Amino acid sequence: MGARIVAVAEAFDSMISGGFPFSERVAAFEASESVRRQAGLAFDPEVVKAFSTVMESDWEIMQKRWNAMSVSQDVTR
């Protein structure tokens, strides 16, 4: 189960940070939707369901953190 959770987290992180295999960052909402579309295909549907629940319940908090991370990354470049 742990590997399935990590797979979703790693894919999401790669999408929002532009890490391999993604060449450009995408918005967190777009990355979240991409993960949801892959439920049952690339990702465990139960893990995606839990991921989606967290994303929906904590969206504002996470958005503020991502925005802060984005600003700090832009400053250090």
N, CA, C and O atoms as CSV, one atom per row, in Angstrom:
chain,resi,resn,atom,element,x,y,z
A,1,MET,N,N,0.829,-1.192,0.000
A,1,MET,CA,C,0.000,0.000,0.000
A,1,MET,C,C,0.873,1.255,0.000
A,1,MET,O,O,0.558,2.231,-0.681
A,2,GLY,N,N,1.961,1.233,0.755
A,2,GLY,CA,C,2.834,2.402,0.821
A,2,GLY,C,C,3.353,2.828,-0.534
A,2,GLY,O,O,3.403,4.020,-0.837
A,3,ALA,N,N,3.741,1.862,-1.354
A,3,ALA,CA,C,4.257,2.185,-2.691
A,3,ALA,C,C,3.182,2.821,-3.558
A,3,ALA,O,O,3.484,3.681,-4.386
A,4,ARG,N,N,1.941,2.413,-3.380
A,4,ARG,CA,C,0.846,2.991,-4.176
A,4,ARG,C,C,0.574,4.432,-3.766
A,4,ARG,O,O,0.251,5.274,-4.605
A,5,ILE,N,N,0.704,4.710,-2.481
A,5,ILE,CA,C,0.539,6.085,-1.992
A,5,ILE,C,C,1.671,6.961,-2.519
A,5,ILE,O,O,1.438,8.072,-2.995
A,6,VAL,N,N,2.881,6.457,-2.430
A,6,VAL,CA,C,4.049,7.201,-2.917
A,6,VAL,C,C,3.935,7.458,-4.416
A,6,VAL,O,O,4.331,8.525,-4.885
A,7,ALA,N,N,3.406,6.510,-5.171
A,7,ALA,CA,C,3.268,6.686,-6.622
A,7,ALA,C,C,2.392,7.894,-6.944
A,7,ALA,O,O,2.726,8.689,-7.823
A,8,VAL,N,N,1.277,8.032,-6.238
A,8,VAL,CA,C,0.384,9.176,-6.464
A,8,VAL,C,C,1.074,10.472,-6.040
A,8,VAL,O,O,1.057,11.459,-6.776
A,9,ALA,N,N,1.675,10.468,-4.864
A,9,ALA,CA,C,2.349,11.674,-4.369
A,9,ALA,C,C,3.494,12.091,-5.280
A,9,ALA,O,O,3.663,13.275,-5.570
A,10,GLU,N,N,4.275,11.125,-5.728
A,10,GLU,CA,C,5.415,11.425,-6.601
A,10,GLU,C,C,4.955,11.979,-7.953
A,10,GLU,O,O,5.543,12.931,-8.467
A,11,ALA,N,N,3.917,11.390,-8.521
A,11,ALA,CA,C,3.402,11.882,-9.802
A,11,ALA,C,C,2.878,13.307,-9.655
A,11,ALA,O,O,3.170,14.169,-10.484
A,12,PHE,N,N,2.109,13.553,-8.604
A,12,PHE,CA,C,1.565,14.885,-8.372
A,12,PHE,C,C,2.688,15.903,-8.192
A,12,PHE,O,O,2.664,16.975,-8.796
A,13,ASP,N,N,3.664,15.563,-7.366
A,13,ASP,CA,C,4.794,16.462,-7.127
A,13,ASP,C,C,5.566,16.736,-8.415
A,13,ASP,O,O,5.961,17.874,-8.671
A,14,SER,N,N,5.780,15.714,-9.215
A,14,SER,CA,C,6.504,15.898,-10.483
A,14,SER,C,C,5.753,16.838,-11.417
A,14,SER,O,O,6.357,17.657,-12.110
A,15,MET,N,N,4.418,16.709,-11.427
A,15,MET,CA,C,3.623,17.575,-12.301
A,15,MET,C,C,3.684,19.031,-11.862
A,15,MET,O,O,3.823,19.924,-12.698
A,16,ILE,N,N,3.582,19.281,-10.555
A,16,ILE,CA,C,3.552,20.678,-10.107
A,16,ILE,C,C,4.934,21.303,-10.045
A,16,ILE,O,O,5.058,22.527,-10.013
A,17,SER,N,N,5.981,20.473,-10.029
A,17,SER,CA,C,7.341,21.018,-9.955
A,17,SER,C,C,8.082,20.967,-11.288
A,17,SER,O,O,9.173,21.524,-11.416
A,18,GLY,N,N,7.493,20.302,-12.276
A,18,GLY,CA,C,8.154,20.185,-13.573
A,18,GLY,C,C,9.263,19.162,-13.573
A,18,GLY,O,O,10.158,19.210,-14.417
A,19,GLY,N,N,9.213,18.230,-12.627
A,19,GLY,CA,C,10.228,17.185,-12.567
A,19,GLY,C,C,10.003,16.112,-13.617
A,19,GLY,O,O,8.973,16.093,-14.290
A,20,PHE,N,N,10.969,15.225,-13.752
A,20,PHE,CA,C,10.894,14.139,-14.730
A,20,PHE,C,C,9.629,13.337,-14.510
A,20,PHE,O,O,9.325,13.041,-13.354
A,21,PRO,N,N,8.885,12.970,-15.499
A,21,PRO,CA,C,9.107,13.146,-16.931
A,21,PRO,C,C,8.428,14.394,-17.491
A,21,PRO,O,O,8.286,14.523,-18.707
A,22,PHE,N,N,8.010,15.307,-16.625
A,22,PHE,CA,C,7.307,16.513,-17.066
A,22,PHE,C,C,8.300,17.649,-17.252
A,22,PHE,O,O,9.084,17.946,-16.351
A,23,SER,N,N,8.272,18.277,-18.408
A,23,SER,CA,C,9.248,19.330,-18.684
A,23,SER,C,C,8.807,20.686,-18.140
A,23,SER,O,O,9.638,21.563,-17.902
A,24,GLU,N,N,7.506,20.856,-17.944
A,24,GLU,CA,C,7.003,22.130,-17.433
A,24,GLU,C,C,6.065,21.882,-16.263
A,24,GLU,O,O,5.383,20.859,-16.197
A,25,ARG,N,N,6.045,22.838,-15.341
A,25,ARG,CA,C,5.120,22.733,-14.211
A,25,ARG,C,C,3.698,22.962,-14.688
A,25,ARG,O,O,3.458,23.722,-15.626
A,26,VAL,N,N,2.759,22.295,-14.031
A,26,VAL,CA,C,1.345,22.539,-14.282
A,26,VAL,C,C,0.717,22.994,-12.969
A,26,VAL,O,O,1.269,22.770,-11.892
A,27,ALA,N,N,-0.433,23.630,-13.073
A,27,ALA,CA,C,-1.142,24.092,-11.883
A,27,ALA,C,C,-1.561,22.900,-11.028
A,27,ALA,O,O,-1.803,21.809,-11.543
A,28,ALA,N,N,-1.644,23.121,-9.731
A,28,ALA,CA,C,-2.007,22.044,-8.808
A,28,ALA,C,C,-3.359,21.442,-9.156
A,28,ALA,O,O,-3.532,20.226,-9.083
A,29,PHE,N,N,-4.319,22.279,-9.533
A,29,PHE,CA,C,-5.639,21.758,-9.894
A,29,PHE,C,C,-5.541,20.843,-11.108
A,29,PHE,O,O,-6.150,19.773,-11.131
A,30,GLU,N,N,-4.787,21.251,-12.103
A,30,GLU,CA,C,-4.607,20.444,-13.311
A,30,GLU,C,C,-3.911,19.120,-12.978
A,30,GLU,O,O,-4.286,18.072,-13.503
A,31,ALA,N,N,-2.911,19.167,-12.118
A,31,ALA,CA,C,-2.209,17.951,-11.708
A,31,ALA,C,C,-3.149,17.023,-10.946
A,31,ALA,O,O,-3.125,15.808,-11.144
A,32,SER,N,N,-3.969,17.592,-10.083
A,32,SER,CA,C,-4.932,16.801,-9.324
A,32,SER,C,C,-5.922,16.106,-10.254
A,32,SER,O,O,-6.238,14.931,-10.067
A,33,GLU,N,N,-6.404,16.829,-11.248
A,33,GLU,CA,C,-7.331,16.240,-12.220
A,33,GLU,C,C,-6.656,15.134,-13.022
A,33,GLU,O,O,-7.285,14.124,-13.337
A,34,SER,N,N,-5.411,15.313,-13.345
A,34,SER,CA,C,-4.662,14.292,-14.075
A,34,SER,C,C,-4.549,13.012,-13.248
A,34,SER,O,O,-4.718,11.911,-13.772
A,35,VAL,N,N,-4.265,13.161,-11.967
A,35,VAL,CA,C,-4.196,11.997,-11.077
A,35,VAL,C,C,-5.553,11.301,-11.038
A,35,VAL,O,O,-5.623,10.075,-11.127
A,36,ARG,N,N,-6.621,12.068,-10.907
A,36,ARG,CA,C,-7.972,11.478,-10.858
A,36,ARG,C,C,-8.300,10.702,-12.129
A,36,ARG,O,O,-8.920,9.641,-12.070
A,37,ARG,N,N,-7.890,11.224,-13.260
A,37,ARG,CA,C,-8.169,10.533,-14.530
A,37,ARG,C,C,-7.429,9.204,-14.632
A,37,ARG,O,O,-7.857,8.307,-15.360
A,38,GLN,N,N,-6.333,9.076,-13.914
A,38,GLN,CA,C,-5.523,7.857,-13.971
A,38,GLN,C,C,-5.914,6.818,-12.911
A,38,GLN,O,O,-5.281,5.767,-12.808
A,39,ALA,N,N,-6.954,7.113,-12.129
A,39,ALA,CA,C,-7.422,6.146,-11.126
A,39,ALA,C,C,-7.871,4.870,-11.823
A,39,ALA,O,O,-8.660,4.912,-12.767
A,40,GLY,N,N,-7.371,3.753,-11.360
A,40,GLY,CA,C,-7.710,2.467,-11.956
A,40,GLY,C,C,-6.851,2.104,-13.146
A,40,GLY,O,O,-6.870,0.960,-13.601
A,41,LEU,N,N,-6.101,3.058,-13.651
A,41,LEU,CA,C,-5.197,2.809,-14.778
A,41,LEU,C,C,-3.758,2.773,-14.268
A,41,LEU,O,O,-3.120,1.720,-14.254
A,42,ALA,N,N,-3.262,3.925,-13.853
A,42,ALA,CA,C,-1.891,4.004,-13.343
A,42,ALA,C,C,-1.849,3.977,-11.815
A,42,ALA,O,O,-0.833,3.610,-11.225
A,43,PHE,N,N,-2.953,4.365,-11.179
A,43,PHE,CA,C,-2.972,4.498,-9.725
A,43,PHE,C,C,-4.116,3.714,-9.102
A,43,PHE,O,O,-5.166,3.517,-9.714
A,44,ASP,N,N,-3.889,3.273,-7.875
A,44,ASP,CA,C,-4.902,2.561,-7.096
A,44,ASP,C,C,-6.098,3.497,-6.869
A,44,ASP,O,O,-5.921,4.597,-6.346
A,45,PRO,N,N,-7.309,3.078,-7.254
A,45,PRO,CA,C,-8.486,3.940,-7.104
A,45,PRO,C,C,-8.740,4.387,-5.659
A,45,PRO,O,O,-9.181,5.515,-5.433
A,46,GLU,N,N,-8.470,3.524,-4.691
A,46,GLU,CA,C,-8.680,3.900,-3.288
A,46,GLU,C,C,-7.687,4.968,-2.840
A,46,GLU,O,O,-8.033,5.860,-2.065
A,47,VAL,N,N,-6.469,4.876,-3.324
A,47,VAL,CA,C,-5.457,5.885,-2.990
A,47,VAL,C,C,-5.838,7.215,-3.632
A,47,VAL,O,O,-5.718,8.265,-3.000
A,48,VAL,N,N,-6.292,7.178,-4.867
A,48,VAL,CA,C,-6.714,8.403,-5.557
A,48,VAL,C,C,-7.919,9.016,-4.852
A,48,VAL,O,O,-8.021,10.238,-4.744
A,49,LYS,N,N,-8.822,8.180,-4.378
A,49,LYS,CA,C,-9.989,8.687,-3.646
A,49,LYS,C,C,-9.543,9.426,-2.382
A,49,LYS,O,O,-10.042,10.513,-2.091
A,50,ALA,N,N,-8.608,8.843,-1.634
A,50,ALA,CA,C,-8.086,9.495,-0.428
A,50,ALA,C,C,-7.348,10.784,-0.785
A,50,ALA,O,O,-7.510,11.801,-0.110
A,51,PHE,N,N,-6.545,10.743,-1.835
A,51,PHE,CA,C,-5.825,11.926,-2.323
A,51,PHE,C,C,-6.821,13.039,-2.660
A,51,PHE,O,O,-6.625,14.192,-2.277
A,52,SER,N,N,-7.878,12.690,-3.370
A,52,SER,CA,C,-8.886,13.674,-3.776
A,52,SER,C,C,-9.593,14.277,-2.569
A,52,SER,O,O,-9.873,15.476,-2.542
A,53,THR,N,N,-9.881,13.449,-1.576
A,53,THR,CA,C,-10.530,13.937,-0.361
A,53,THR,C,C,-9.657,14.971,0.338
A,53,THR,O,O,-10.149,16.018,0.761
A,54,VAL,N,N,-8.380,14.685,0.461
A,54,VAL,CA,C,-7.452,15.625,1.096
A,54,VAL,C,C,-7.342,16.898,0.261
A,54,VAL,O,O,-7.369,18.004,0.801
A,55,MET,N,N,-7.220,16.740,-1.043
A,55,MET,CA,C,-7.103,17.911,-1.920
A,55,MET,C,C,-8.316,18.822,-1.774
A,55,MET,O,O,-8.170,20.042,-1.707
A,56,GLU,N,N,-9.502,18.241,-1.726
A,56,GLU,CA,C,-10.718,19.044,-1.629
A,56,GLU,C,C,-10.869,19.695,-0.255
A,56,GLU,O,O,-11.293,20.847,-0.160
A,57,SER,N,N,-10.526,18.968,0.807
A,57,SER,CA,C,-10.734,19.508,2.152
A,57,SER,C,C,-9.691,20.550,2.546
A,57,SER,O,O,-9.985,21.453,3.329
A,58,ASP,N,N,-8.497,20.436,2.021
A,58,ASP,CA,C,-7.410,21.343,2.407
A,58,ASP,C,C,-6.925,22.217,1.254
A,58,ASP,O,O,-5.790,22.692,1.278
A,59,TRP,N,N,-7.755,22.431,0.260
A,59,TRP,CA,C,-7.339,23.123,-0.958
A,59,TRP,C,C,-6.740,24.497,-0.687
A,59,TRP,O,O,-5.669,24.812,-1.207
A,60,GLU,N,N,-7.410,25.322,0.117
A,60,GLU,CA,C,-6.925,26.690,0.350
A,60,GLU,C,C,-5.564,26.696,1.044
A,60,GLU,O,O,-4.691,27.488,0.687
A,61,ILE,N,N,-5.382,25.827,2.022
A,61,ILE,CA,C,-4.103,25.753,2.737
A,61,ILE,C,C,-2.989,25.353,1.779
A,61,ILE,O,O,-1.923,25.968,1.760
A,62,MET,N,N,-3.246,24.316,0.985
A,62,MET,CA,C,-2.219,23.836,0.058
A,62,MET,C,C,-1.907,24.874,-1.012
A,62,MET,O,O,-0.751,25.033,-1.402
A,63,GLN,N,N,-2.924,25.580,-1.489
A,63,GLN,CA,C,-2.716,26.595,-2.519
A,63,GLN,C,C,-1.787,27.697,-2.009
A,63,GLN,O,O,-0.909,28.149,-2.743
A,64,LYS,N,N,-1.970,28.129,-0.772
A,64,LYS,CA,C,-1.102,29.154,-0.190
A,64,LYS,C,C,0.337,28.657,-0.098
A,64,LYS,O,O,1.273,29.403,-0.384
A,65,ARG,N,N,0.516,27.399,0.301
A,65,ARG,CA,C,1.871,26.839,0.407
A,65,ARG,C,C,2.531,26.735,-0.958
A,65,ARG,O,O,3.705,27.073,-1.106
A,66,TRP,N,N,1.780,26.265,-1.969
A,66,TRP,CA,C,2.352,26.147,-3.314
A,66,TRP,C,C,2.733,27.514,-3.860
A,66,TRP,O,O,3.782,27.672,-4.485
A,67,ASN,N,N,1.870,28.506,-3.621
A,67,ASN,CA,C,2.182,29.853,-4.092
A,67,ASN,C,C,3.442,30.379,-3.420
A,67,ASN,O,O,4.278,31.005,-4.072
A,68,ALA,N,N,3.584,30.133,-2.133
A,68,ALA,CA,C,4.777,30.575,-1.412
A,68,ALA,C,C,6.012,29.855,-1.929
A,68,ALA,O,O,7.067,30.470,-2.084
A,69,MET,N,N,5.894,28.558,-2.199
A,69,MET,CA,C,7.024,27.796,-2.737
A,69,MET,C,C,7.401,28.311,-4.116
A,69,MET,O,O,8.584,28.411,-4.442
A,70,SER,N,N,6.412,28.634,-4.916
A,70,SER,CA,C,6.662,29.116,-6.269
A,70,SER,C,C,7.415,30.434,-6.233
A,70,SER,O,O,8.355,30.637,-7.001
A,71,VAL,N,N,7.006,31.329,-5.344
A,71,VAL,CA,C,7.669,32.628,-5.226
A,71,VAL,C,C,9.105,32.437,-4.758
A,71,VAL,O,O,10.016,33.069,-5.294
A,72,SER,N,N,9.324,31.573,-3.764
A,72,SER,CA,C,10.685,31.385,-3.259
A,72,SER,C,C,11.574,30.721,-4.298
A,72,SER,O,O,12.768,31.016,-4.352
A,73,GLN,N,N,11.032,29.835,-5.124
A,73,GLN,CA,C,11.824,29.209,-6.180
A,73,GLN,C,C,12.182,30.224,-7.253
A,73,GLN,O,O,13.296,30.211,-7.777
A,74,ASP,N,N,11.244,31.101,-7.582
A,74,ASP,CA,C,11.509,32.116,-8.598
A,74,ASP,C,C,12.589,33.091,-8.131
A,74,ASP,O,O,13.397,33.552,-8.937
A,75,VAL,N,N,12.608,33.404,-6.844
A,75,VAL,CA,C,13.584,34.339,-6.294
A,75,VAL,C,C,14.983,33.734,-6.325
A,75,VAL,O,O,15.958,34.448,-6.558
A,76,THR,N,N,15.095,32.428,-6.093
A,76,THR,CA,C,16.408,31.790,-6.034
A,76,THR,C,C,16.972,31.448,-7.401
A,76,THR,O,O,18.126,31.031,-7.496
A,77,ARG,N,N,16.211,31.608,-8.437
A,77,ARG,CA,C,16.705,31.286,-9.789
A,77,ARG,C,C,17.503,32.405,-10.368
A,77,ARG,O,O,17.990,32.298,-11.493
